[in-house]
Amino acid sequence: MFNSRILLSFGSIAVAAALVIGATFAYFSDTVTSNDNSFSTGILELKIRDNNEGFSDAITASTVANNMIPGGTSTESYVCFRNTGNYDIQEIILAMTASGDVDVLAPYVNTTKVELKAVTTADCGNFVSGGFTGADDFTPLFVSRFDGEGGEPSDSMVSLKEELNDVNGTNRSEDDLLDGIGALLPADPNVLLKFRTTWQLSASAPDSAQGKSVTVNTTFVGNQNEI
């Protein structure tokens, strides 16, 4: 009698389970999908040009100062930057390296003026145009950052040796070209920045500097964010 009740209970449970399962699969259903979802990144694209080369990833001989004499004529040079990517560039970090007679000549090759401003496409094509004003002269800021580096005496200008000692791209606050103007290079190919420098051989250059030469490579690293 007891066993029959147990069996009856199990039978009832089984019937109830079958009803539940049957009820679950009795409802209508439908399926929809979301296809071809994608993830992609944009690009950060800094381009550079000088007076005789168009915008590209690399240019050569932007500064050519031959037959320099102590206290002689200054040499101007410039490069322009363009951002053809998808993100604004908030930093342009400078780093300089050199080869040749660095120890003999570099202490006497001076940067006497540093200028930076936004210009038009036409202004970027020659030395004269650009409308540089006193507000675009960043020589004092440049001097405050790099003058006196490497044991050189302090002055109102910066020697190539001082720059080589300190402009190495490792200090983003100090080596950021855009930091001085508190601006950014927007992701707009119509907005250009012109970086113009003036160089002169010091009047105190000794006879040992005669017949010497230095070759300099400068890299500019564009960063989306600044520190």
SULCOR-V191574 format. One record per pair of residues at least 12 apart in sequence whose C-alpha atoms are under 10 Angstrom apart, sorted by the first residue. I is the first residue (numbers start at 0). J is the second residue. D is the distance in Angstrom with one decimal. If there is no record, write none. Layout:
# SULCOR-V191574
i = [I & I]
j = [J & J]
d = [D & D]
This chain:
# SULCOR-V191574
i = [40 & 41 & 41 & 41 & 42 & 42 & 42 & 42 & 43 & 43 & 43 & 43 & 43 & 43 & 43 & 43 & 43 & 43 & 43 & 44 & 44 & 44 & 44 & 44 & 44 & 44 & 44 & 44 & 44 & 44 & 44 & 45 & 45 & 45 & 45 & 45 & 45 & 45 & 45 & 45 & 45 & 45 & 45 & 45 & 45 & 45 & 46 & 46 & 46 & 46 & 46 & 46 & 46 & 46 & 46 & 46 & 46 & 47 & 47 & 47 & 47 & 47 & 47 & 47 & 47 & 47 & 48 & 48 & 48 & 48 & 48 & 48 & 48 & 48 & 48 & 49 & 49 & 49 & 49 & 49 & 49 & 49 & 49 & 49 & 49 & 49 & 49 & 49 & 50 & 50 & 50 & 50 & 50 & 50 & 50 & 50 & 50 & 51 & 51 & 52 & 52 & 53 & 53 & 54 & 54 & 54 & 54 & 55 & 55 & 57 & 58 & 59 & 60 & 60 & 60 & 60 & 61 & 61 & 61 & 61 & 62 & 62 & 62 & 62 & 62 & 62 & 62 & 62 & 62 & 62 & 63 & 63 & 63 & 64 & 64 & 64 & 64 & 64 & 65 & 66 & 66 & 66 & 66 & 66 & 67 & 67 & 67 & 67 & 67 & 67 & 67 & 68 & 68 & 68 & 68 & 68 & 68 & 68 & 69 & 69 & 69 & 69 & 69 & 69 & 69 & 69 & 69 & 69 & 69 & 69 & 70 & 70 & 70 & 70 & 70 & 70 & 71 & 71 & 71 & 71 & 72 & 72 & 72 & 73 & 73 & 73 & 73 & 73 & 73 & 73 & 74 & 74 & 74 & 74 & 74 & 74 & 74 & 75 & 75 & 75 & 75 & 75 & 75 & 75 & 75 & 75 & 75 & 76 & 76 & 76 & 76 & 76 & 76 & 76 & 77 & 77 & 77 & 77 & 77 & 77 & 77 & 77 & 77 & 77 & 77 & 77 & 78 & 78 & 78 & 78 & 78 & 78 & 78 & 78 & 78 & 79 & 79 & 79 & 79 & 79 & 79 & 79 & 79 & 79 & 79 & 79 & 79 & 79 & 80 & 80 & 80 & 80 & 80 & 80 & 80 & 80 & 80 & 80 & 80 & 81 & 81 & 81 & 81 & 81 & 81 & 81 & 81 & 81 & 81 & 81 & 82 & 82 & 82 & 82 & 82 & 82 & 82 & 82 & 82 & 82 & 83 & 83 & 83 & 83 & 83 & 83 & 83 & 84 & 84 & 84 & 84 & 85 & 85 & 85 & 85 & 86 & 86 & 86 & 86 & 86 & 86 & 86 & 87 & 87 & 87 & 87 & 87 & 87 & 87 & 87 & 87 & 88 & 88 & 88 & 88 & 88 & 88 & 88 & 88 & 88 & 88 & 88 & 88 & 89 & 89 & 89 & 89 & 89 & 89 & 89 & 89 & 89 & 89 & 89 & 89 & 89 & 89 & 89 & 90 & 90 & 90 & 90 & 90 & 90 & 90 & 90 & 90 & 90 & 90 & 90 & 90 & 90 & 90 & 90 & 90 & 90 & 90 & 91 & 91 & 91 & 91 & 91 & 91 & 91 & 91 & 91 & 91 & 91 & 91 & 91 & 91 & 91 & 91 & 91 & 92 & 92 & 92 & 92 & 92 & 92 & 92 & 92 & 92 & 92 & 92 & 92 & 92 & 92 & 92 & 92 & 92 & 92 & 92 & 93 & 93 & 93 & 93 & 93 & 93 & 93 & 93 & 93 & 93 & 93 & 93 & 93 & 93 & 93 & 94 & 94 & 94 & 94 & 94 & 94 & 94 & 94 & 94 & 94 & 94 & 94 & 94 & 94 & 94 & 95 & 95 & 95 & 95 & 95 & 95 & 95 & 95 & 95 & 95 & 95 & 95 & 95 & 96 & 96 & 96 & 96 & 96 & 96 & 96 & 96 & 96 & 96 & 97 & 97 & 97 & 97 & 97 & 97 & 97 & 97 & 98 & 98 & 98 & 98 & 98 & 99 & 99 & 99 & 99 & 99 & 100 & 100 & 100 & 100 & 100 & 100 & 101 & 101 & 101 & 101 & 101 & 101 & 101 & 101 & 102 & 102 & 102 & 103 & 103 & 103 & 103 & 103 & 103 & 103 & 103 & 103 & 104 & 104 & 104 & 104 & 104 & 104 & 104 & 104 & 104 & 104 & 104 & 104 & 104 & 105 & 105 & 105 & 105 & 105 & 105 & 105 & 105 & 105 & 105 & 105 & 105 & 106 & 106 & 106 & 106 & 106 & 106 & 106 & 106 & 106 & 106 & 106 & 106 & 106 & 107 & 107 & 107 & 107 & 107 & 107 & 107 & 107 & 107 & 107 & 107 & 107 & 108 & 108 & 108 & 108 & 108 & 108 & 108 & 108 & 108 & 108 & 108 & 108 & 109 & 109 & 109 & 109 & 109 & 109 & 109 & 109 & 109 & 109 & 109 & 109 & 110 & 110 & 110 & 110 & 110 & 110 & 110 & 110 & 110 & 110 & 110 & 110 & 110 & 110 & 110 & 111 & 111 & 111 & 111 & 111 & 111 & 111 & 111 & 111 & 111 & 111 & 111 & 111 & 112 & 112 & 112 & 112 & 112 & 112 & 112 & 112 & 112 & 112 & 112 & 112 & 112 & 113 & 113 & 113 & 113 & 113 & 113 & 113 & 113 & 113 & 113 & 113 & 113 & 113 & 113 & 114 & 114 & 114 & 114 & 114 & 114 & 114 & 114 & 114 & 114 & 114 & 114 & 114 & 114 & 115 & 115 & 115 & 115 & 115 & 115 & 115 & 115 & 115 & 115 & 115 & 115 & 115 & 115 & 115 & 115 & 115 & 116 & 116 & 116 & 116 & 116 & 116 & 116 & 116 & 116 & 116 & 116 & 116 & 116 & 116 & 116 & 116 & 117 & 117 & 117 & 117 & 117 & 117 & 117 & 117 & 117 & 117 & 117 & 118 & 118 & 118 & 118 & 118 & 118 & 118 & 119 & 119 & 119 & 119 & 119 & 120 & 120 & 120 & 120 & 120 & 122 & 122 & 122 & 123 & 123 & 123 & 123 & 124 & 126 & 126 & 129 & 129 & 129 & 131 & 131 & 134 & 135 & 135 & 135 & 136 & 136 & 136 & 137 & 137 & 137 & 137 & 138 & 138 & 138 & 138 & 139 & 139 & 139 & 140 & 140 & 141 & 141 & 141 & 141 & 141 & 141 & 141 & 141 & 142 & 142 & 142 & 142 & 142 & 142 & 142 & 143 & 143 & 143 & 144 & 144 & 144 & 144 & 144 & 144 & 145 & 145 & 145 & 145 & 145 & 145 & 145 & 145 & 145 & 145 & 145 & 145 & 146 & 146 & 146 & 146 & 146 & 147 & 147 & 147 & 147 & 147 & 148 & 148 & 148 & 148 & 148 & 148 & 148 & 149 & 149 & 149 & 149 & 149 & 150 & 151 & 157 & 158 & 158 & 158 & 158 & 159 & 159 & 159 & 163 & 163 & 166 & 167 & 167 & 168 & 168 & 168 & 171 & 171 & 172 & 172 & 174 & 175 & 175 & 175 & 175 & 175 & 175 & 176 & 176 & 176 & 176 & 177 & 177 & 177 & 178 & 183 & 183 & 183 & 184 & 184 & 185]
j = [85 & 84 & 85 & 86 & 83 & 84 & 85 & 86 & 82 & 83 & 84 & 85 & 86 & 87 & 88 & 186 & 221 & 222 & 223 & 56 & 81 & 82 & 83 & 84 & 85 & 86 & 87 & 88 & 186 & 221 & 222 & 80 & 81 & 82 & 83 & 84 & 87 & 88 & 91 & 184 & 186 & 188 & 219 & 220 & 221 & 222 & 58 & 79 & 80 & 81 & 82 & 83 & 84 & 188 & 191 & 219 & 221 & 78 & 79 & 80 & 81 & 82 & 191 & 192 & 193 & 219 & 61 & 77 & 78 & 79 & 80 & 81 & 123 & 124 & 193 & 61 & 62 & 76 & 77 & 78 & 79 & 80 & 123 & 124 & 125 & 126 & 193 & 194 & 62 & 76 & 77 & 78 & 79 & 123 & 124 & 125 & 126 & 124 & 125 & 78 & 124 & 79 & 124 & 78 & 79 & 80 & 81 & 80 & 81 & 218 & 78 & 216 & 76 & 214 & 215 & 216 & 75 & 76 & 77 & 78 & 74 & 75 & 76 & 77 & 78 & 196 & 197 & 198 & 214 & 215 & 75 & 76 & 214 & 76 & 198 & 199 & 200 & 212 & 212 & 200 & 209 & 210 & 211 & 212 & 108 & 198 & 199 & 200 & 201 & 209 & 210 & 199 & 200 & 201 & 202 & 204 & 208 & 209 & 107 & 108 & 199 & 200 & 201 & 202 & 203 & 204 & 205 & 206 & 208 & 209 & 199 & 200 & 201 & 202 & 203 & 204 & 199 & 200 & 201 & 202 & 198 & 199 & 200 & 109 & 110 & 111 & 197 & 198 & 199 & 200 & 110 & 111 & 196 & 197 & 198 & 199 & 200 & 110 & 111 & 112 & 113 & 126 & 195 & 196 & 197 & 198 & 199 & 125 & 126 & 194 & 195 & 196 & 197 & 198 & 113 & 114 & 115 & 123 & 124 & 125 & 126 & 193 & 194 & 195 & 196 & 197 & 115 & 123 & 124 & 126 & 192 & 193 & 194 & 195 & 196 & 115 & 116 & 117 & 118 & 120 & 122 & 123 & 124 & 191 & 192 & 193 & 194 & 195 & 117 & 123 & 184 & 188 & 190 & 191 & 192 & 193 & 194 & 219 & 221 & 120 & 184 & 185 & 186 & 187 & 188 & 189 & 190 & 191 & 192 & 193 & 184 & 185 & 186 & 187 & 188 & 189 & 190 & 191 & 192 & 221 & 184 & 185 & 186 & 187 & 188 & 189 & 190 & 185 & 186 & 187 & 188 & 185 & 186 & 187 & 223 & 184 & 185 & 186 & 187 & 222 & 223 & 224 & 183 & 184 & 185 & 186 & 187 & 221 & 222 & 223 & 224 & 177 & 182 & 183 & 184 & 185 & 186 & 220 & 221 & 222 & 223 & 224 & 225 & 175 & 176 & 177 & 178 & 181 & 182 & 183 & 184 & 185 & 221 & 222 & 223 & 224 & 225 & 226 & 171 & 172 & 174 & 175 & 176 & 177 & 178 & 181 & 182 & 183 & 184 & 219 & 220 & 221 & 222 & 223 & 224 & 225 & 226 & 168 & 171 & 174 & 175 & 176 & 177 & 178 & 183 & 184 & 218 & 219 & 220 & 221 & 222 & 223 & 224 & 225 & 166 & 167 & 168 & 169 & 170 & 171 & 172 & 173 & 174 & 175 & 176 & 177 & 178 & 218 & 219 & 220 & 221 & 222 & 225 & 166 & 167 & 168 & 169 & 170 & 171 & 173 & 174 & 175 & 176 & 217 & 218 & 219 & 220 & 221 & 162 & 163 & 165 & 166 & 167 & 168 & 169 & 170 & 174 & 175 & 216 & 217 & 218 & 219 & 220 & 159 & 162 & 163 & 164 & 165 & 166 & 167 & 168 & 215 & 216 & 217 & 218 & 219 & 162 & 163 & 164 & 166 & 167 & 214 & 215 & 216 & 217 & 218 & 159 & 160 & 163 & 213 & 214 & 215 & 216 & 217 & 212 & 213 & 214 & 215 & 216 & 211 & 212 & 213 & 214 & 215 & 208 & 210 & 211 & 212 & 213 & 214 & 159 & 160 & 163 & 211 & 212 & 213 & 214 & 215 & 160 & 208 & 213 & 160 & 204 & 205 & 207 & 208 & 209 & 211 & 212 & 213 & 158 & 159 & 160 & 200 & 204 & 205 & 207 & 208 & 209 & 210 & 211 & 212 & 213 & 158 & 159 & 160 & 161 & 162 & 163 & 200 & 208 & 211 & 212 & 213 & 214 & 151 & 152 & 157 & 158 & 159 & 160 & 161 & 162 & 163 & 200 & 201 & 204 & 208 & 157 & 158 & 159 & 160 & 199 & 200 & 201 & 202 & 203 & 204 & 205 & 208 & 157 & 158 & 159 & 160 & 161 & 198 & 199 & 200 & 201 & 202 & 204 & 213 & 156 & 157 & 158 & 159 & 160 & 161 & 162 & 197 & 198 & 199 & 200 & 201 & 138 & 141 & 142 & 155 & 156 & 157 & 158 & 159 & 162 & 196 & 197 & 198 & 199 & 200 & 201 & 138 & 141 & 142 & 155 & 156 & 157 & 158 & 196 & 197 & 198 & 199 & 200 & 201 & 136 & 137 & 138 & 139 & 141 & 142 & 156 & 157 & 195 & 196 & 197 & 198 & 199 & 135 & 136 & 137 & 138 & 139 & 140 & 141 & 142 & 156 & 194 & 195 & 196 & 197 & 198 & 131 & 132 & 133 & 134 & 135 & 136 & 137 & 138 & 141 & 193 & 194 & 195 & 196 & 197 & 129 & 131 & 132 & 134 & 135 & 136 & 137 & 138 & 176 & 177 & 179 & 180 & 192 & 193 & 194 & 195 & 196 & 129 & 130 & 131 & 132 & 134 & 135 & 136 & 137 & 177 & 180 & 182 & 191 & 192 & 193 & 194 & 195 & 129 & 130 & 131 & 135 & 182 & 184 & 190 & 191 & 192 & 193 & 194 & 130 & 131 & 189 & 190 & 191 & 192 & 193 & 189 & 190 & 191 & 192 & 193 & 188 & 189 & 190 & 191 & 192 & 191 & 192 & 193 & 191 & 192 & 193 & 194 & 193 & 193 & 195 & 192 & 193 & 195 & 193 & 195 & 180 & 179 & 180 & 194 & 179 & 195 & 196 & 176 & 179 & 180 & 196 & 155 & 156 & 157 & 196 & 155 & 156 & 157 & 178 & 179 & 155 & 156 & 157 & 162 & 173 & 174 & 176 & 179 & 154 & 155 & 156 & 157 & 158 & 161 & 162 & 155 & 156 & 157 & 157 & 162 & 165 & 166 & 173 & 174 & 157 & 158 & 159 & 160 & 161 & 162 & 163 & 164 & 165 & 166 & 173 & 174 & 158 & 160 & 161 & 162 & 165 & 160 & 161 & 162 & 164 & 165 & 160 & 161 & 162 & 163 & 164 & 165 & 166 & 161 & 162 & 163 & 164 & 165 & 164 & 164 & 198 & 198 & 199 & 200 & 201 & 198 & 213 & 215 & 215 & 217 & 217 & 217 & 218 & 218 & 219 & 220 & 225 & 226 & 225 & 226 & 219 & 219 & 220 & 221 & 222 & 225 & 226 & 194 & 219 & 220 & 221 & 192 & 221 & 225 & 225 & 223 & 224 & 225 & 221 & 223 & 223]
d = [9.2 & 7.4 & 5.7 & 7.5 & 8.7 & 5.2 & 5.6 & 7.0 & 7.6 & 7.5 & 4.6 & 6.1 & 5.7 & 7.8 & 7.6 & 8.4 & 7.8 & 7.9 & 7.3 & 9.0 & 8.2 & 5.6 & 5.3 & 4.4 & 7.7 & 8.3 & 9.5 & 8.8 & 8.6 & 8.0 & 9.7 & 6.9 & 5.9 & 4.8 & 6.5 & 7.3 & 10.0 & 8.2 & 9.1 & 9.2 & 9.4 & 10.0 & 8.7 & 8.0 & 6.3 & 9.2 & 9.8 & 8.2 & 5.6 & 5.1 & 6.2 & 7.3 & 9.5 & 9.6 & 9.9 & 9.6 & 9.5 & 6.6 & 5.6 & 4.7 & 6.5 & 9.0 & 9.7 & 9.6 & 9.8 & 9.0 & 8.6 & 8.7 & 5.5 & 5.3 & 6.8 & 8.6 & 8.6 & 8.9 & 9.5 & 5.9 & 9.2 & 8.2 & 6.2 & 4.6 & 6.3 & 9.2 & 8.0 & 7.6 & 8.5 & 9.6 & 9.3 & 9.7 & 9.8 & 8.3 & 7.3 & 7.4 & 8.9 & 7.8 & 5.8 & 5.8 & 7.5 & 8.0 & 8.8 & 9.8 & 9.3 & 9.6 & 9.1 & 9.8 & 8.2 & 8.0 & 7.7 & 9.7 & 9.4 & 9.1 & 9.2 & 9.0 & 9.6 & 9.5 & 9.3 & 9.4 & 9.6 & 6.3 & 6.8 & 7.2 & 7.9 & 7.5 & 5.3 & 7.6 & 9.4 & 9.1 & 9.5 & 9.1 & 9.9 & 9.2 & 8.9 & 8.0 & 9.8 & 9.3 & 8.2 & 8.7 & 9.6 & 9.9 & 9.0 & 10.0 & 9.4 & 8.6 & 9.8 & 9.8 & 9.2 & 9.9 & 7.7 & 6.3 & 9.6 & 9.2 & 9.7 & 8.5 & 6.2 & 8.2 & 8.0 & 8.4 & 9.7 & 8.7 & 8.6 & 9.3 & 8.0 & 5.1 & 5.3 & 4.2 & 6.6 & 5.7 & 8.4 & 9.7 & 9.6 & 9.8 & 6.8 & 5.7 & 5.3 & 4.1 & 7.8 & 8.4 & 6.8 & 6.7 & 8.1 & 7.7 & 8.8 & 6.7 & 8.3 & 9.7 & 9.5 & 8.6 & 6.4 & 5.4 & 4.7 & 7.8 & 9.6 & 9.8 & 8.3 & 5.6 & 5.1 & 6.4 & 9.4 & 9.7 & 9.8 & 9.0 & 9.9 & 7.7 & 7.1 & 5.8 & 4.4 & 6.3 & 9.0 & 9.8 & 7.5 & 8.5 & 5.7 & 5.5 & 6.4 & 8.2 & 9.7 & 9.1 & 9.5 & 8.9 & 9.9 & 8.8 & 7.4 & 6.8 & 5.4 & 4.1 & 6.1 & 8.7 & 9.9 & 8.1 & 9.6 & 9.9 & 8.3 & 5.9 & 5.4 & 6.6 & 9.0 & 9.5 & 9.7 & 9.2 & 8.9 & 9.4 & 9.7 & 6.3 & 8.8 & 6.5 & 5.4 & 4.4 & 6.1 & 8.5 & 9.4 & 9.2 & 8.3 & 9.4 & 8.7 & 5.6 & 5.1 & 6.6 & 8.1 & 9.6 & 10.0 & 10.0 & 7.5 & 8.6 & 8.3 & 7.7 & 5.8 & 7.8 & 6.7 & 5.2 & 6.9 & 9.4 & 6.5 & 6.5 & 5.2 & 6.1 & 5.7 & 8.7 & 7.8 & 7.9 & 9.5 & 9.1 & 10.0 & 8.8 & 6.0 & 6.3 & 5.3 & 9.0 & 9.7 & 9.0 & 5.7 & 7.8 & 8.4 & 8.9 & 5.6 & 8.4 & 10.0 & 9.2 & 7.2 & 5.4 & 9.1 & 9.4 & 6.5 & 9.6 & 6.8 & 5.9 & 4.3 & 4.8 & 8.3 & 9.4 & 8.5 & 6.1 & 8.4 & 9.3 & 9.3 & 5.7 & 5.0 & 6.1 & 7.3 & 9.7 & 6.0 & 5.5 & 4.6 & 6.9 & 8.7 & 9.1 & 9.7 & 7.1 & 8.6 & 9.0 & 7.1 & 4.5 & 6.4 & 8.2 & 7.5 & 6.1 & 5.5 & 5.3 & 5.7 & 9.5 & 8.3 & 9.3 & 9.2 & 5.8 & 7.0 & 5.8 & 7.3 & 9.8 & 8.8 & 7.0 & 8.2 & 9.4 & 7.7 & 5.6 & 5.0 & 6.8 & 6.6 & 5.6 & 8.8 & 9.6 & 8.9 & 8.0 & 5.4 & 5.3 & 6.1 & 8.5 & 8.9 & 8.8 & 9.5 & 5.8 & 5.3 & 4.5 & 6.4 & 9.3 & 10.0 & 9.1 & 9.0 & 8.8 & 5.8 & 8.7 & 8.6 & 6.4 & 8.8 & 8.7 & 5.3 & 4.5 & 6.0 & 8.3 & 9.5 & 7.9 & 5.4 & 4.9 & 6.5 & 7.9 & 9.8 & 6.4 & 6.7 & 5.4 & 9.1 & 9.5 & 8.7 & 9.2 & 5.4 & 6.5 & 6.8 & 6.9 & 5.8 & 4.9 & 6.7 & 9.3 & 9.1 & 8.3 & 8.6 & 5.2 & 4.1 & 4.5 & 8.1 & 9.7 & 7.5 & 9.7 & 8.3 & 5.7 & 5.3 & 6.7 & 8.3 & 9.7 & 7.5 & 5.8 & 8.8 & 8.6 & 5.8 & 5.6 & 7.9 & 6.9 & 5.8 & 4.5 & 6.5 & 9.1 & 9.3 & 6.3 & 9.1 & 8.6 & 7.7 & 8.5 & 5.8 & 5.4 & 6.6 & 8.7 & 9.6 & 9.5 & 7.4 & 6.7 & 5.5 & 4.3 & 6.2 & 8.7 & 8.7 & 5.8 & 5.4 & 6.7 & 8.8 & 8.0 & 6.1 & 4.7 & 6.3 & 9.0 & 8.7 & 9.6 & 6.0 & 5.6 & 5.5 & 8.6 & 8.8 & 7.3 & 9.2 & 8.8 & 7.8 & 5.9 & 8.6 & 9.6 & 7.6 & 9.7 & 9.4 & 9.6 & 9.5 & 9.2 & 7.1 & 5.9 & 9.3 & 7.6 & 9.0 & 9.3 & 9.9 & 8.7 & 8.4 & 9.1 & 8.1 & 9.2 & 8.4 & 5.4 & 8.4 & 9.4 & 6.5 & 6.9 & 7.1 & 6.8 & 5.1 & 4.8 & 8.3 & 9.3 & 8.6 & 9.3 & 9.1 & 9.6 & 8.7 & 7.2 & 10.0 & 7.8 & 10.0 & 9.1 & 5.6 & 6.1 & 4.9 & 7.3 & 9.7 & 9.9 & 9.3 & 8.7 & 8.5 & 9.7 & 9.5 & 6.3 & 7.4 & 7.9 & 8.3 & 5.7 & 5.1 & 8.2 & 7.4 & 5.6 & 8.7 & 8.4 & 8.6 & 5.5 & 5.5 & 7.8 & 9.9 & 6.9 & 5.9 & 4.7 & 6.2 & 9.8 & 8.5 & 9.7 & 6.6 & 5.6 & 4.1 & 5.8 & 8.6 & 9.2 & 9.6 & 8.3 & 5.6 & 5.4 & 6.1 & 6.5 & 8.5 & 9.3 & 9.2 & 9.8 & 6.1 & 5.3 & 6.0 & 7.0 & 9.1 & 6.8 & 5.7 & 4.7 & 6.7 & 9.0 & 9.9 & 7.3 & 9.9 & 9.4 & 8.2 & 5.4 & 7.0 & 8.6 & 7.6 & 5.6 & 5.8 & 6.9 & 9.7 & 9.9 & 7.2 & 7.6 & 5.3 & 8.8 & 8.8 & 9.6 & 7.8 & 9.0 & 8.1 & 5.6 & 5.1 & 7.5 & 9.7 & 8.5 & 6.0 & 5.4 & 4.8 & 8.6 & 9.0 & 7.3 & 9.5 & 9.8 & 7.5 & 6.0 & 4.7 & 6.7 & 9.5 & 7.4 & 8.8 & 8.9 & 8.9 & 5.4 & 4.6 & 5.5 & 7.2 & 9.8 & 7.9 & 5.8 & 5.1 & 6.3 & 8.8 & 9.7 & 8.0 & 9.8 & 9.2 & 5.5 & 6.9 & 7.1 & 9.9 & 8.7 & 8.8 & 8.9 & 8.0 & 6.9 & 5.6 & 4.7 & 6.3 & 8.9 & 8.0 & 8.9 & 7.3 & 9.2 & 9.0 & 6.0 & 8.9 & 9.9 & 9.8 & 8.1 & 9.9 & 8.4 & 5.6 & 5.6 & 7.0 & 9.0 & 8.2 & 9.7 & 9.6 & 9.4 & 9.9 & 9.0 & 6.9 & 5.5 & 4.4 & 6.2 & 9.1 & 8.2 & 9.3 & 9.3 & 7.2 & 5.5 & 5.9 & 6.4 & 7.6 & 7.1 & 6.5 & 8.6 & 9.2 & 9.6 & 7.3 & 8.1 & 7.0 & 9.6 & 9.3 & 10.0 & 8.5 & 7.6 & 8.2 & 6.6 & 9.6 & 9.9 & 10.0 & 8.4 & 9.9 & 7.9 & 9.9 & 9.7 & 9.5 & 9.5 & 9.7 & 8.3 & 9.9 & 9.9 & 9.5 & 9.9 & 10.0 & 7.1 & 8.5 & 10.0 & 8.7 & 7.5 & 8.8 & 9.2 & 7.9 & 8.2 & 9.8 & 10.0 & 7.1 & 9.9 & 8.3 & 7.6 & 9.6 & 9.4 & 9.7 & 9.6 & 8.7 & 8.0 & 6.7 & 5.8 & 5.8 & 9.5 & 9.9 & 9.9 & 9.1 & 9.3 & 9.2 & 9.3 & 9.4 & 8.9 & 9.4 & 6.7 & 8.6 & 6.6 & 8.8 & 9.9 & 9.9 & 6.2 & 6.2 & 9.5 & 8.6 & 6.6 & 7.8 & 8.7 & 9.5 & 7.5 & 9.8 & 6.4 & 8.0 & 9.4 & 9.8 & 6.7 & 9.6 & 9.8 & 9.9 & 8.2 & 5.0 & 7.6 & 9.0 & 6.4 & 6.6 & 9.9 & 6.0 & 9.0 & 8.9 & 5.8 & 7.8 & 9.5 & 9.9 & 9.8 & 9.2 & 9.4 & 9.3 & 8.9 & 9.2 & 9.7 & 9.4 & 9.0 & 9.9 & 9.3 & 9.3 & 9.2 & 8.7 & 8.7 & 8.4 & 7.9 & 7.2 & 8.3 & 7.2 & 9.7 & 9.3 & 9.1 & 9.4 & 9.8 & 8.7 & 10.0 & 9.0 & 8.8 & 9.8 & 9.8 & 9.7 & 9.9 & 9.7 & 9.0 & 9.4 & 9.7 & 9.8 & 9.1 & 9.6 & 10.0]
